[in-house]
């Protein structure tokens, strides 16, 4: 797994489950799930749902899964229930 450094956050596009049970990326949403955080990240935690500035994120493919590395300062908000 990818370990983000310093104030970086590893996120993945939110997925939705289809009627047949297949997980599909939500292409019409800007919501991302936090997978891992760097040691100096203070505002978000693993499994938070966040909105990011995608233009400042770095796309990374690892084991055929697309992730994004983004600095904590480029996370625009945390979705709260």
mmCIF file as gemmi writes it, N, C-alpha and C atoms, coordinates in Angstrom:
data_model
loop_
_atom_site.group_PDB
_atom_site.id
_atom_site.type_symbol
_atom_site.label_atom_id
_atom_site.label_alt_id
_atom_site.label_comp_id
_atom_site.label_asym_id
_atom_site.label_entity_id
_atom_site.label_seq_id
_atom_site.pdbx_PDB_ins_code
_atom_site.Cartn_x
_atom_site.Cartn_y
_atom_site.Cartn_z
_atom_site.occupancy
_atom_site.B_iso_or_equiv
_atom_site.pdbx_formal_charge
_atom_site.auth_seq_id
_atom_site.auth_asym_id
_atom_site.pdbx_PDB_model_num
ATOM 1 N N . UNK Axp A 1 ? 0.847 -1.177 0 1 0 ? 1 A 1
ATOM 2 C CA . UNK Axp A 1 ? 0 0 0 1 0 ? 1 A 1
ATOM 3 C C . UNK Axp A 1 ? 0.892 1.239 0 1 0 ? 1 A 1
ATOM 4 N N . UNK Axp A 2 ? 0.36 2.317 -0.485 1 0 ? 2 A 1
ATOM 5 C CA . UNK Axp A 2 ? 1.086 3.585 -0.565 1 0 ? 2 A 1
ATOM 6 C C . UNK Axp A 2 ? 0.981 4.303 0.78 1 0 ? 2 A 1
ATOM 7 N N . UNK Axp A 3 ? 2.108 4.776 1.288 1 0 ? 3 A 1
ATOM 8 C CA . UNK Axp A 3 ? 2.135 5.518 2.543 1 0 ? 3 A 1
ATOM 9 C C . UNK Axp A 3 ? 2.413 6.987 2.228 1 0 ? 3 A 1
ATOM 10 N N . UNK Axp A 4 ? 1.435 7.867 2.442 1 0 ? 4 A 1
ATOM 11 C CA . UNK Axp A 4 ? 1.677 9.289 2.188 1 0 ? 4 A 1
ATOM 12 C C . UNK Axp A 4 ? 2.639 9.87 3.226 1 0 ? 4 A 1
ATOM 13 N N . UNK Axp A 5 ? 3.448 10.814 2.798 1 0 ? 5 A 1
ATOM 14 C CA . UNK Axp A 5 ? 4.416 11.448 3.683 1 0 ? 5 A 1
ATOM 15 C C . UNK Axp A 5 ? 3.928 12.824 4.127 1 0 ? 5 A 1
ATOM 16 N N . UNK Axp A 6 ? 4.424 13.261 5.263 1 0 ? 6 A 1
ATOM 17 C CA . UNK Axp A 6 ? 4.215 14.598 5.802 1 0 ? 6 A 1
ATOM 18 C C . UNK Axp A 6 ? 2.729 14.965 5.863 1 0 ? 6 A 1
ATOM 19 N N . UNK Axp A 7 ? 2.293 15.991 5.107 1 0 ? 7 A 1
ATOM 20 C CA . UNK Axp A 7 ? 0.907 16.466 5.161 1 0 ? 7 A 1
ATOM 21 C C . UNK Axp A 7 ? 0.115 16.022 3.933 1 0 ? 7 A 1
ATOM 22 N N . UNK Axp A 8 ? 0.482 14.881 3.367 1 0 ? 8 A 1
ATOM 23 C CA . UNK Axp A 8 ? -0.22 14.358 2.202 1 0 ? 8 A 1
ATOM 24 C C . UNK Axp A 8 ? -1.249 13.316 2.62 1 0 ? 8 A 1
ATOM 25 N N . UNK Axp A 9 ? -2.278 13.188 1.769 1 0 ? 9 A 1
ATOM 26 C CA . UNK Axp A 9 ? -3.395 12.288 2.04 1 0 ? 9 A 1
ATOM 27 C C . UNK Axp A 9 ? -3.625 11.428 0.794 1 0 ? 9 A 1
ATOM 28 N N . UNK Axp A 10 ? -3.819 10.127 1.003 1 0 ? 10 A 1
ATOM 29 C CA . UNK Axp A 10 ? -4.14 9.202 -0.084 1 0 ? 10 A 1
ATOM 30 C C . UNK Axp A 10 ? -5.649 9.014 -0.093 1 0 ? 10 A 1
ATOM 31 N N . UNK Axp A 11 ? -6.283 9.32 -1.233 1 0 ? 11 A 1
ATOM 32 C CA . UNK Axp A 11 ? -7.738 9.197 -1.35 1 0 ? 11 A 1
ATOM 33 C C . UNK Axp A 11 ? -8.099 8.343 -2.559 1 0 ? 11 A 1
ATOM 34 N N . UNK Axp A 12 ? -9.335 7.866 -2.544 1 0 ? 12 A 1
ATOM 35 C CA . UNK Axp A 12 ? -9.86 7.076 -3.655 1 0 ? 12 A 1
ATOM 36 C C . UNK Axp A 12 ? -11.274 7.563 -3.942 1 0 ? 12 A 1
ATOM 37 N N . UNK Axp A 13 ? -11.621 7.63 -5.216 1 0 ? 13 A 1
ATOM 38 C CA . UNK Axp A 13 ? -12.954 8.056 -5.625 1 0 ? 13 A 1
ATOM 39 C C . UNK Axp A 13 ? -14.001 7.163 -4.963 1 0 ? 13 A 1
ATOM 40 N N . UNK Axp A 14 ? -15.063 7.775 -4.465 1 0 ? 14 A 1
ATOM 41 C CA . UNK Axp A 14 ? -16.14 7.006 -3.829 1 0 ? 14 A 1
ATOM 42 C C . UNK Axp A 14 ? -16.763 6.054 -4.85 1 0 ? 14 A 1
ATOM 43 N N . UNK Axp A 15 ? -17.178 4.9 -4.375 1 0 ? 15 A 1
ATOM 44 C CA . UNK Axp A 15 ? -17.803 3.899 -5.232 1 0 ? 15 A 1
ATOM 45 C C . UNK Axp A 15 ? -19.24 3.68 -4.801 1 0 ? 15 A 1
ATOM 46 N N . UNK Axp A 16 ? -20.048 3.223 -5.735 1 0 ? 16 A 1
ATOM 47 C CA . UNK Axp A 16 ? -21.411 2.838 -5.4 1 0 ? 16 A 1
ATOM 48 C C . UNK Axp A 16 ? -21.634 1.412 -5.877 1 0 ? 16 A 1
ATOM 49 N N . UNK Axp A 17 ? -22.518 0.704 -5.197 1 0 ? 17 A 1
ATOM 50 C CA . UNK Axp A 17 ? -22.799 -0.68 -5.528 1 0 ? 17 A 1
ATOM 51 C C . UNK Axp A 17 ? -24.011 -0.742 -6.453 1 0 ? 17 A 1
ATOM 52 N N . UNK Axp A 18 ? -23.878 -1.441 -7.579 1 0 ? 18 A 1
ATOM 53 C CA . UNK Axp A 18 ? -24.988 -1.586 -8.517 1 0 ? 18 A 1
ATOM 54 C C . UNK Axp A 18 ? -25.956 -2.654 -8.02 1 0 ? 18 A 1
ATOM 55 N N . UNK Axp A 19 ? -27.081 -2.771 -8.679 1 0 ? 19 A 1
ATOM 56 C CA . UNK Axp A 19 ? -28.087 -3.77 -8.314 1 0 ? 19 A 1
ATOM 57 C C . UNK Axp A 19 ? -27.509 -5.181 -8.374 1 0 ? 19 A 1
ATOM 58 N N . UNK Axp A 20 ? -26.593 -5.413 -9.302 1 0 ? 20 A 1
ATOM 59 C CA . UNK Axp A 20 ? -26.001 -6.747 -9.448 1 0 ? 20 A 1
ATOM 60 C C . UNK Axp A 20 ? -24.848 -6.991 -8.488 1 0 ? 20 A 1
ATOM 61 N N . UNK Axp A 21 ? -24.526 -5.992 -7.636 1 0 ? 21 A 1
ATOM 62 C CA . UNK Axp A 21 ? -23.484 -6.161 -6.639 1 0 ? 21 A 1
ATOM 63 C C . UNK Axp A 21 ? -22.098 -5.755 -7.089 1 0 ? 21 A 1
ATOM 64 N N . UNK Axp A 22 ? -21.986 -5.127 -8.243 1 0 ? 22 A 1
ATOM 65 C CA . UNK Axp A 22 ? -20.694 -4.679 -8.759 1 0 ? 22 A 1
ATOM 66 C C . UNK Axp A 22 ? -20.427 -3.263 -8.259 1 0 ? 22 A 1
ATOM 67 N N . UNK Axp A 23 ? -19.213 -3.031 -7.77 1 0 ? 23 A 1
ATOM 68 C CA . UNK Axp A 23 ? -18.844 -1.698 -7.309 1 0 ? 23 A 1
ATOM 69 C C . UNK Axp A 23 ? -18.339 -0.87 -8.486 1 0 ? 23 A 1
ATOM 70 N N . UNK Axp A 24 ? -18.902 0.332 -8.636 1 0 ? 24 A 1
ATOM 71 C CA . UNK Axp A 24 ? -18.548 1.218 -9.737 1 0 ? 24 A 1
ATOM 72 C C . UNK Axp A 24 ? -18.145 2.579 -9.175 1 0 ? 24 A 1
ATOM 73 N N . UNK Axp A 25 ? -17.099 3.206 -9.742 1 0 ? 25 A 1
ATOM 74 C CA . UNK Axp A 25 ? -16.759 4.56 -9.309 1 0 ? 25 A 1
ATOM 75 C C . UNK Axp A 25 ? -17.92 5.499 -9.614 1 0 ? 25 A 1
ATOM 76 N N . UNK Axp A 26 ? -18.174 6.441 -8.715 1 0 ? 26 A 1
ATOM 77 C CA . UNK Axp A 26 ? -19.226 7.425 -8.947 1 0 ? 26 A 1
ATOM 78 C C . UNK Axp A 26 ? -18.653 8.531 -9.806 1 0 ? 26 A 1
ATOM 79 N N . UNK Axp A 27 ? -18.93 8.495 -11.081 1 0 ? 27 A 1
ATOM 80 C CA . UNK Axp A 27 ? -18.323 9.447 -12.001 1 0 ? 27 A 1
ATOM 81 C C . UNK Axp A 27 ? -18.931 10.838 -11.88 1 0 ? 27 A 1
ATOM 82 N N . UNK Axp A 28 ? -20.109 10.952 -11.285 1 0 ? 28 A 1
ATOM 83 C CA . UNK Axp A 28 ? -20.771 12.249 -11.223 1 0 ? 28 A 1
ATOM 84 C C . UNK Axp A 28 ? -20.611 12.914 -9.849 1 0 ? 28 A 1
ATOM 85 N N . UNK Axp A 29 ? -19.632 12.517 -9.093 1 0 ? 29 A 1
ATOM 86 C CA . UNK Axp A 29 ? -19.44 13.094 -7.765 1 0 ? 29 A 1
ATOM 87 C C . UNK Axp A 29 ? -17.996 13.52 -7.571 1 0 ? 29 A 1
ATOM 88 N N . UNK Axp A 30 ? -17.818 14.478 -6.691 1 0 ? 30 A 1
ATOM 89 C CA . UNK Axp A 30 ? -16.475 14.943 -6.338 1 0 ? 30 A 1
ATOM 90 C C . UNK Axp A 30 ? -16.076 14.449 -4.961 1 0 ? 30 A 1
ATOM 91 N N . UNK Axp A 31 ? -16.692 13.362 -4.514 1 0 ? 31 A 1
ATOM 92 C CA . UNK Axp A 31 ? -16.422 12.836 -3.185 1 0 ? 31 A 1
ATOM 93 C C . UNK Axp A 31 ? -15.359 11.757 -3.249 1 0 ? 31 A 1
ATOM 94 N N . UNK Axp A 32 ? -14.443 11.812 -2.28 1 0 ? 32 A 1
ATOM 95 C CA . UNK Axp A 32 ? -13.336 10.87 -2.204 1 0 ? 32 A 1
ATOM 96 C C . UNK Axp A 32 ? -13.246 10.324 -0.791 1 0 ? 32 A 1
ATOM 97 N N . UNK Axp A 33 ? -12.854 9.056 -0.663 1 0 ? 33 A 1
ATOM 98 C CA . UNK Axp A 33 ? -12.666 8.435 0.638 1 0 ? 33 A 1
ATOM 99 C C . UNK Axp A 33 ? -11.19 8.489 1.011 1 0 ? 33 A 1
ATOM 100 N N . UNK Axp A 34 ? -10.909 8.911 2.233 1 0 ? 34 A 1
ATOM 101 C CA . UNK Axp A 34 ? -9.531 8.955 2.728 1 0 ? 34 A 1
ATOM 102 C C . UNK Axp A 34 ? -9.092 7.526 3.044 1 0 ? 34 A 1
ATOM 103 N N . UNK Axp A 35 ? -8.002 7.096 2.431 1 0 ? 35 A 1
ATOM 104 C CA . UNK Axp A 35 ? -7.471 5.749 2.628 1 0 ? 35 A 1
ATOM 105 C C . UNK Axp A 35 ? -6.363 5.762 3.685 1 0 ? 35 A 1
ATOM 106 N N . UNK Axp A 36 ? -5.422 6.687 3.547 1 0 ? 36 A 1
ATOM 107 C CA . UNK Axp A 36 ? -4.319 6.817 4.519 1 0 ? 36 A 1
ATOM 108 C C . UNK Axp A 36 ? -3.914 8.274 4.603 1 0 ? 36 A 1
ATOM 109 N N . UNK Axp A 37 ? -3.359 8.656 5.747 1 0 ? 37 A 1
ATOM 110 C CA . UNK Axp A 37 ? -2.903 10.036 5.936 1 0 ? 37 A 1
ATOM 111 C C . UNK Axp A 37 ? -1.44 10.052 6.361 1 0 ? 37 A 1
ATOM 112 N N . UNK Axp A 38 ? -0.744 11.12 5.999 1 0 ? 38 A 1
ATOM 113 C CA . UNK Axp A 38 ? 0.634 11.307 6.435 1 0 ? 38 A 1
ATOM 114 C C . UNK Axp A 38 ? 0.683 11.65 7.915 1 0 ? 38 A 1
ATOM 115 N N . UNK Axp A 39 ? 1.873 11.55 8.502 1 0 ? 39 A 1
ATOM 116 C CA . UNK Axp A 39 ? 1.998 11.703 9.954 1 0 ? 39 A 1
ATOM 117 C C . UNK Axp A 39 ? 1.713 13.112 10.454 1 0 ? 39 A 1
ATOM 118 N N . UNK Axp A 40 ? 1.788 14.124 9.606 1 0 ? 40 A 1
ATOM 119 C CA . UNK Axp A 40 ? 1.541 15.502 10.032 1 0 ? 40 A 1
ATOM 120 C C . UNK Axp A 40 ? 0.176 16.043 9.622 1 0 ? 40 A 1
ATOM 121 N N . UNK Axp A 41 ? -0.718 15.173 9.187 1 0 ? 41 A 1
ATOM 122 C CA . UNK Axp A 41 ? -2.073 15.584 8.818 1 0 ? 41 A 1
ATOM 123 C C . UNK Axp A 41 ? -2.898 15.731 10.095 1 0 ? 41 A 1
ATOM 124 N N . UNK Axp A 42 ? -3.63 16.846 10.213 1 0 ? 42 A 1
ATOM 125 C CA . UNK Axp A 42 ? -4.366 17.117 11.44 1 0 ? 42 A 1
ATOM 126 C C . UNK Axp A 42 ? -5.881 17.194 11.263 1 0 ? 42 A 1
ATOM 127 N N . UNK Axp A 43 ? -6.354 17.506 10.059 1 0 ? 43 A 1
ATOM 128 C CA . UNK Axp A 43 ? -7.775 17.791 9.866 1 0 ? 43 A 1
ATOM 129 C C . UNK Axp A 43 ? -8.613 16.611 9.392 1 0 ? 43 A 1
ATOM 130 N N . UNK Axp A 44 ? -8.019 15.598 8.815 1 0 ? 44 A 1
ATOM 131 C CA . UNK Axp A 44 ? -8.797 14.458 8.308 1 0 ? 44 A 1
ATOM 132 C C . UNK Axp A 44 ? -8.233 13.153 8.855 1 0 ? 44 A 1
ATOM 133 N N . UNK Axp A 45 ? -9.087 12.141 8.843 1 0 ? 45 A 1
ATOM 134 C CA . UNK Axp A 45 ? -8.704 10.818 9.333 1 0 ? 45 A 1
ATOM 135 C C . UNK Axp A 45 ? -9.074 9.766 8.283 1 0 ? 45 A 1
ATOM 136 N N . UNK Axp A 46 ? -8.513 8.574 8.434 1 0 ? 46 A 1
ATOM 137 C CA . UNK Axp A 46 ? -8.871 7.468 7.55 1 0 ? 46 A 1
ATOM 138 C C . UNK Axp A 46 ? -10.385 7.284 7.545 1 0 ? 46 A 1
ATOM 139 N N . UNK Axp A 47 ? -10.909 6.966 6.385 1 0 ? 47 A 1
ATOM 140 C CA . UNK Axp A 47 ? -12.326 6.693 6.134 1 0 ? 47 A 1
ATOM 141 C C . UNK Axp A 47 ? -13.21 7.932 6.097 1 0 ? 47 A 1
ATOM 142 N N . UNK Axp A 48 ? -12.645 9.144 6.309 1 0 ? 48 A 1
ATOM 143 C CA . UNK Axp A 48 ? -13.433 10.363 6.105 1 0 ? 48 A 1
ATOM 144 C C . UNK Axp A 48 ? -13.798 10.463 4.634 1 0 ? 48 A 1
ATOM 145 N N . UNK Axp A 49 ? -14.913 11.104 4.357 1 0 ? 49 A 1
ATOM 146 C CA . UNK Axp A 49 ? -15.297 11.427 2.985 1 0 ? 49 A 1
ATOM 147 C C . UNK Axp A 49 ? -15.001 12.906 2.798 1 0 ? 49 A 1
ATOM 148 N N . UNK Axp A 50 ? -14.229 13.22 1.753 1 0 ? 50 A 1
ATOM 149 C CA . UNK Axp A 50 ? -13.755 14.592 1.561 1 0 ? 50 A 1
ATOM 150 C C . UNK Axp A 50 ? -14.024 15.073 0.146 1 0 ? 50 A 1
ATOM 151 N N . UNK Axp A 51 ? -13.965 16.382 -0.001 1 0 ? 51 A 1
ATOM 152 C CA . UNK Axp A 51 ? -14.016 17.041 -1.308 1 0 ? 51 A 1
ATOM 153 C C . UNK Axp A 51 ? -12.629 17.639 -1.524 1 0 ? 51 A 1
ATOM 154 N N . UNK Axp A 52 ? -12.027 17.338 -2.673 1 0 ? 52 A 1
ATOM 155 C CA . UNK Axp A 52 ? -10.659 17.807 -2.929 1 0 ? 52 A 1
ATOM 156 C C . UNK Axp A 52 ? -10.607 18.692 -4.171 1 0 ? 52 A 1
ATOM 157 N N . UNK Axp A 53 ? -9.545 19.452 -4.276 1 0 ? 53 A 1
ATOM 158 C CA . UNK Axp A 53 ? -9.241 20.196 -5.499 1 0 ? 53 A 1
ATOM 159 C C . UNK Axp A 53 ? -8.5 19.224 -6.41 1 0 ? 53 A 1
ATOM 160 N N . UNK Axp A 54 ? -9.228 18.584 -7.317 1 0 ? 54 A 1
ATOM 161 C CA . UNK Axp A 54 ? -8.675 17.515 -8.146 1 0 ? 54 A 1
ATOM 162 C C . UNK Axp A 54 ? -7.548 18.029 -9.05 1 0 ? 54 A 1
ATOM 163 N N . UNK Axp A 55 ? -7.544 19.316 -9.353 1 0 ? 55 A 1
ATOM 164 C CA . UNK Axp A 55 ? -6.481 19.859 -10.209 1 0 ? 55 A 1
ATOM 165 C C . UNK Axp A 55 ? -5.133 19.872 -9.499 1 0 ? 55 A 1
ATOM 166 N N . UNK Axp A 56 ? -5.145 19.771 -8.167 1 0 ? 56 A 1
ATOM 167 C CA . UNK Axp A 56 ? -3.905 19.771 -7.393 1 0 ? 56 A 1
ATOM 168 C C . UNK Axp A 56 ? -3.525 18.377 -6.908 1 0 ? 56 A 1
ATOM 169 N N . UNK Axp A 57 ? -4.292 17.361 -7.304 1 0 ? 57 A 1
ATOM 170 C CA . UNK Axp A 57 ? -4.032 15.988 -6.86 1 0 ? 57 A 1
ATOM 171 C C . UNK Axp A 57 ? -3.18 15.255 -7.896 1 0 ? 57 A 1
ATOM 172 N N . UNK Axp A 58 ? -2.395 14.309 -7.426 1 0 ? 58 A 1
ATOM 173 C CA . UNK Axp A 58 ? -1.552 13.48 -8.292 1 0 ? 58 A 1
ATOM 174 C C . UNK Axp A 58 ? -2.185 12.102 -8.396 1 0 ? 58 A 1
ATOM 175 N N . UNK Axp A 59 ? -2.548 11.696 -9.614 1 0 ? 59 A 1
ATOM 176 C CA . UNK Axp A 59 ? -3.141 10.375 -9.831 1 0 ? 59 A 1
ATOM 177 C C . UNK Axp A 59 ? -2.063 9.302 -9.788 1 0 ? 59 A 1
ATOM 178 N N . UNK Axp A 60 ? -2.331 8.238 -9.036 1 0 ? 60 A 1
ATOM 179 C CA . UNK Axp A 60 ? -1.393 7.134 -8.885 1 0 ? 60 A 1
ATOM 180 C C . UNK Axp A 60 ? -2.161 5.824 -9.034 1 0 ? 60 A 1
ATOM 181 N N . UNK Axp A 61 ? -1.658 4.925 -9.861 1 0 ? 61 A 1
ATOM 182 C CA . UNK Axp A 61 ? -2.268 3.603 -9.996 1 0 ? 61 A 1
ATOM 183 C C . UNK Axp A 61 ? -1.384 2.599 -9.284 1 0 ? 61 A 1
ATOM 184 N N . UNK Axp A 62 ? -2.013 1.824 -8.384 1 0 ? 62 A 1
ATOM 185 C CA . UNK Axp A 62 ? -1.288 0.824 -7.598 1 0 ? 62 A 1
ATOM 186 C C . UNK Axp A 62 ? -2.139 -0.436 -7.553 1 0 ? 62 A 1
ATOM 187 N N . UNK Axp A 63 ? -1.587 -1.557 -8.004 1 0 ? 63 A 1
ATOM 188 C CA . UNK Axp A 63 ? -2.329 -2.83 -8.09 1 0 ? 63 A 1
ATOM 189 C C . UNK Axp A 63 ? -3.635 -2.669 -8.858 1 0 ? 63 A 1
ATOM 190 N N . UNK Axp A 64 ? -3.584 -1.934 -9.955 1 0 ? 64 A 1
ATOM 191 C CA . UNK Axp A 64 ? -4.719 -1.694 -10.844 1 0 ? 64 A 1
ATOM 192 C C . UNK Axp A 64 ? -5.836 -0.871 -10.212 1 0 ? 64 A 1
ATOM 193 N N . UNK Axp A 65 ? -5.555 -0.2 -9.106 1 0 ? 65 A 1
ATOM 194 C CA . UNK Axp A 65 ? -6.539 0.672 -8.454 1 0 ? 65 A 1
ATOM 195 C C . UNK Axp A 65 ? -6.034 2.105 -8.564 1 0 ? 65 A 1
ATOM 196 N N . UNK Axp A 66 ? -6.927 3.023 -8.934 1 0 ? 66 A 1
ATOM 197 C CA . UNK Axp A 66 ? -6.555 4.426 -9.09 1 0 ? 66 A 1
ATOM 198 C C . UNK Axp A 66 ? -6.76 5.162 -7.765 1 0 ? 66 A 1
ATOM 199 N N . UNK Axp A 67 ? -5.689 5.775 -7.285 1 0 ? 67 A 1
ATOM 200 C CA . UNK Axp A 67 ? -5.707 6.591 -6.078 1 0 ? 67 A 1
ATOM 201 C C . UNK Axp A 67 ? -5.277 7.998 -6.458 1 0 ? 67 A 1
ATOM 202 N N . UNK Axp A 68 ? -5.457 8.928 -5.516 1 0 ? 68 A 1
ATOM 203 C CA . UNK Axp A 68 ? -4.966 10.287 -5.695 1 0 ? 68 A 1
ATOM 204 C C . UNK Axp A 68 ? -4.218 10.687 -4.434 1 0 ? 68 A 1
ATOM 205 N N . UNK Axp A 69 ? -3.05 11.292 -4.622 1 0 ? 69 A 1
ATOM 206 C CA . UNK Axp A 69 ? -2.297 11.886 -3.513 1 0 ? 69 A 1
ATOM 207 C C . UNK Axp A 69 ? -2.541 13.385 -3.552 1 0 ? 69 A 1
ATOM 208 N N . UNK Axp A 70 ? -2.956 13.926 -2.422 1 0 ? 70 A 1
ATOM 209 C CA . UNK Axp A 70 ? -3.282 15.346 -2.358 1 0 ? 70 A 1
ATOM 210 C C . UNK Axp A 70 ? -2.764 15.901 -1.032 1 0 ? 70 A 1
ATOM 211 N N . UNK Axp A 71 ? -2.281 17.123 -1.083 1 0 ? 71 A 1
ATOM 212 C CA . UNK Axp A 71 ? -1.831 17.787 0.134 1 0 ? 71 A 1
ATOM 213 C C . UNK Axp A 71 ? -3.055 18.139 0.982 1 0 ? 71 A 1
ATOM 214 N N . UNK Axp A 72 ? -2.889 18.106 2.298 1 0 ? 72 A 1
ATOM 215 C CA . UNK Axp A 72 ? -4.009 18.423 3.19 1 0 ? 72 A 1
ATOM 216 C C . UNK Axp A 72 ? -4.582 19.808 2.886 1 0 ? 72 A 1
ATOM 217 N N . UNK Axp A 73 ? -3.745 20.742 2.478 1 0 ? 73 A 1
ATOM 218 C CA . UNK Axp A 73 ? -4.237 22.099 2.187 1 0 ? 73 A 1
ATOM 219 C C . UNK Axp A 73 ? -5.148 22.147 0.959 1 0 ? 73 A 1
ATOM 220 N N . UNK Axp A 74 ? -5.126 21.096 0.127 1 0 ? 74 A 1
ATOM 221 C CA . UNK Axp A 74 ? -5.99 21.049 -1.058 1 0 ? 74 A 1
ATOM 222 C C . UNK Axp A 74 ? -7.238 20.202 -0.836 1 0 ? 74 A 1
ATOM 223 N N . UNK Axp A 75 ? -7.513 19.872 0.422 1 0 ? 75 A 1
ATOM 224 C CA . UNK Axp A 75 ? -8.792 19.254 0.769 1 0 ? 75 A 1
ATOM 225 C C . UNK Axp A 75 ? -9.717 20.395 1.137 1 0 ? 75 A 1
ATOM 226 N N . UNK Axp A 76 ? -10.812 20.504 0.395 1 0 ? 76 A 1
ATOM 227 C CA . UNK Axp A 76 ? -11.694 21.659 0.539 1 0 ? 76 A 1
ATOM 228 C C . UNK Axp A 76 ? -12.729 21.478 1.659 1 0 ? 76 A 1
ATOM 229 N N . UNK Axp A 77 ? -13.051 20.238 1.976 1 0 ? 77 A 1
ATOM 230 C CA . UNK Axp A 77 ? -14.046 20.013 3.017 1 0 ? 77 A 1
ATOM 231 C C . UNK Axp A 77 ? -14.175 18.551 3.373 1 0 ? 77 A 1
ATOM 232 N N . UNK Axp A 78 ? -14.743 18.304 4.553 1 0 ? 78 A 1
ATOM 233 C CA . UNK Axp A 78 ? -15.031 16.954 5.038 1 0 ? 78 A 1
ATOM 234 C C . UNK Axp A 78 ? -16.542 16.813 5.118 1 0 ? 78 A 1
ATOM 235 N N . UNK Axp A 79 ? -17.078 15.747 4.556 1 0 ? 79 A 1
ATOM 236 C CA . UNK Axp A 79 ? -18.516 15.503 4.599 1 0 ? 79 A 1
ATOM 237 C C . UNK Axp A 79 ? -18.868 14.951 5.976 1 0 ? 79 A 1
ATOM 238 N N . UNK Axp A 80 ? -19.823 15.606 6.642 1 0 ? 80 A 1
ATOM 239 C CA . UNK Axp A 80 ? -20.269 15.153 7.952 1 0 ? 80 A 1
ATOM 240 C C . UNK Axp A 80 ? -21.716 14.662 7.839 1 0 ? 80 A 1
ATOM 241 N N . UNK Axp A 81 ? -22.046 13.657 8.631 1 0 ? 81 A 1
ATOM 242 C CA . UNK Axp A 81 ? -23.422 13.135 8.619 1 0 ? 81 A 1
ATOM 243 C C . UNK Axp A 81 ? -24.328 13.993 9.465 1 0 ? 81 A 1
